[in-house]
Amino acid sequence: MENLEDNTTVFSTLRSLNNFISQRMEGTSGLATPESSQNTLHMQYQQRIQLEEQAGQIHSKSQLLQVEREKMQMELSHKRARIELEKAANTNARNYEHEADRNQELLTRIKQYQEREVEAENKLKEQIEMNKSYKKSMETMSKKLQEKESKLAEANETISMLEGRISELKWSLMNQEMQTASQESQREELMEQLDVQHKKWQEASQQVQTLQASQTLMAEYEQKIKDLEQKLSLQEQDAAIVKNMKAELARFPKMERELRQLREENVYFREMKENNGLLKEEVEGLQRKLERYEKVQASLVALELENEKLLGKLKSWEKLDQSTGLNIRSPDDFSKQIVALQQRELALKEQNTNITNSARILEKARQQLQEEVLRIQNQLLDEKKKREQHEALVRRLQKRVLLLTKERDGMRAILESYDSELTPSEHSPQLSRRMREAEEMVQKVHAHNTEMEAQLSQVVEEVGNQKQRADMLEAELKFLKSQTCTADQSLFVTQEEVNTLRLKIEELEAERGRLEEENKCLEMKLEKLTLQGDYDPSKTKVLHFSMNPASLAKQQRKEEQQQLQEECERLRELVRVLEGGGSISNNPEGVGSLQSPQEIAELKKQVESAELKNQRLKEVFQTKIQEFRKVCYTLTGYQIDITTENQYRLTSIYAEHQGDCLLFKASSSSGGKMQLLETEFSRTVRELIDLHLLHQDSIPAFLSAVTLDLFSRQTVA
Amino acid sequence: MAKQQSREQGITLRGSADIVAEFFSYGINSILYQRGIYPPETFTRAQQYGLTLLVTADPELQRYLCSVVDQLKDWLYKCSVQRLVVVISSIESNEVLERWQFDIECDKTAKDESAPRDKSQKAIQDEIRSVIRQITATVTFLPLLETSCAFDLLIYTDKDLVVPEKWEESGPQFIANSEEVRLRSFTTTIHKVNSIVAYKKDSFP
């Protein structure tokens, strides 16, 4: 802090110095300005400026020096200040470090404190919560305390009350003690009285017992009396029965006689019945016989018809016999004939085959011959052609010969003309030569001619040979023809067979046609059958589901039928039993199986016992009803009888006349409402009716009034 | 319901067997309803082939038909069934009154792996529909069944077929004096079904 003040003093001195310098500068410039004038002035001004500049320079130099000095001083001071500042900085740094350490310490401590604070806060919170809970508990406690206090107050009150009551009770106790004392004395008195009473009671009970005994005795006696009365009535009834029985006994012998008669009749009827049965059987047998006979008759008629037919057939057979002239008397003969015919046919067939074979052979030979003839004829034709050729050749040659002779004649004429023209001597050798030559030539031609003629004759000869051969062949042909004729004759024989065979073939053809038709028909049928569901059993089989609906339905039906049959059988059995005995007719469950006689006897016994029971019950009821009626009569004074449905007749015990009675009618079947009907007696008690029935609407009151009225009348009388 | 074809076009052997078996199921139900073998109240309506058909609701009958049709489907697949016959007979007299015969022609060359035939499902269904319509229409000319009747299903199979359990061989159950009417037929190109109804001729013409 001290350093800081030093610095400020330095700065303040520096500032004051600067201020001083600036004031000096302003003072100098202010002094110069008023001394300036126009031109001289300007010079002066320049001089002055120069002077001033010089002065300024000097001044600035001095100032500089001063400033330098000051600077030195400043530097020195600055140095000093720096040193001081450094020192201060050092100290400050040290202080800072110190401070930093302290700061660290403090931070750590702060942290610690913060932690502590957090802890403390937590604790505080806990404490607060605890406090709250304590407060709550306190409150509850205080509430409880209040309650307790209130209870205590109540208790105190009750205590006080109780104390009051205790005192009261003490009082009452005292009183009660007093009372008990008095009561005990009373009790003793009462005990004494009780003993006395007890003795009295014992006596009374003894009396009561004796009374009861006497009553029971009375009841027994009454019962006995009733029994005796009943017996009496029974005996009376018995007496009546005995009388009846006696009368019946008187009738008995007559009845016995009748019985005997009836038995005889019965025997007679039984015999009749047996006879009847026998007769019926006989009749049935006869009917059967009759039916049989009728059938036999019908068959007889049929047989007669057949017989007639057969006779007709036989006749036709016989006719056949006549017409054919054969020895056919019976089918056997016919079959024999047929067999013979067949055998003959077979033989003929064999013959036929033989003949056909020979015919074939002959035919073959004939064909061969014909072929030969043809060949020969062909040869003949060839030969003829050759001959014709030869003849043509001959004609040609003859023509040539003619030509040659004419030529020769011409040549000779020419030669002669030449000869005549020429002198015979000059050309005679030549001519003669020519002549010779010509003659030679003629000779040659002649030779040729002869040769040709020879040839011709040869050919003619050959033709003759051929002709001869042809003749020969013709002869041969003729021979063969004759031979074929003979063969034809044999053929004629076979022809017939052939015809028969042809017929047979025709027959077979017809049969074939018929068979074809049949086949077609069968095919049609087959198609129809396939339409109807036929099949080839060799290739196909028919399957069906074993549990199919049809078989199930059939099975069901069968079972049903069986069941029904069984039931029918059972019912039939039952019917027979019923018809035979009739004993089971009592049994309502007769549908069931037949009961054994033991069972039946048992059931009968049961029925009897039930009936007996019923009888007894009836008797008991009768007696009870009688008793009840009597009691009613004695108690109410009226005897009540049921005259008709819903009508009751009341007869009073005190009735003056036997016929005095009152009639009541129940309006409904349950007997809820009763109506009084007018009788002779009721007219006499009109006032009572008006009073009790019309006004009071009470029948018992009316009846009582009537009773009282009648009673009073009787007693008065 | 029949298993639909895996492909829209073409019929395989299995598919064909399914279609034919389904047809029999509905056809038999229709016959039973139309001929009054079972009371009409035991039938419920079902839509099939674009028609409203009546199908039995009697559980026992359903079970029976189901087992028969399943077996039939197997045989159709093996091509060993030749004919199915619905025989209607009187319960009282055991007399056969009607035979509904369905001849089945199997193309035995068709195999499982062979190429599917080219016939559309719709065309087959149209054919089946006309057959079922005809079955319904036959009621107009068939004689009235006066007695109570039951039915049976006969299946004509190849001879060498092994008879399965619960099945047995049966007679053909012909009608003694019958008249036949051919109905329409349909084909899946593998199975061809010809329908015929035969009924007992009226004894009093």
Interface residues (C-beta under 8 A of the other chain):
Chain A: K528 L531 Q532 G533 D534 Y535 S538 K539 T540 K541 V542 L543 H544 F545 S546 M547 N548 P549 A550 S551 L552 A553 K554 R557
Chain B: L61 Y64 S67 V68 Q82 R83 V85 V87 S89 I91 E92 N94 R99 Q101 A150 F151 D152 L153 L154 I155 Y156 T157 D158 K159 L161 V163 K166 W167 E168 E169 S170 G171 P172 Q173 F174 I175 S178 E180 R182 I196 A198
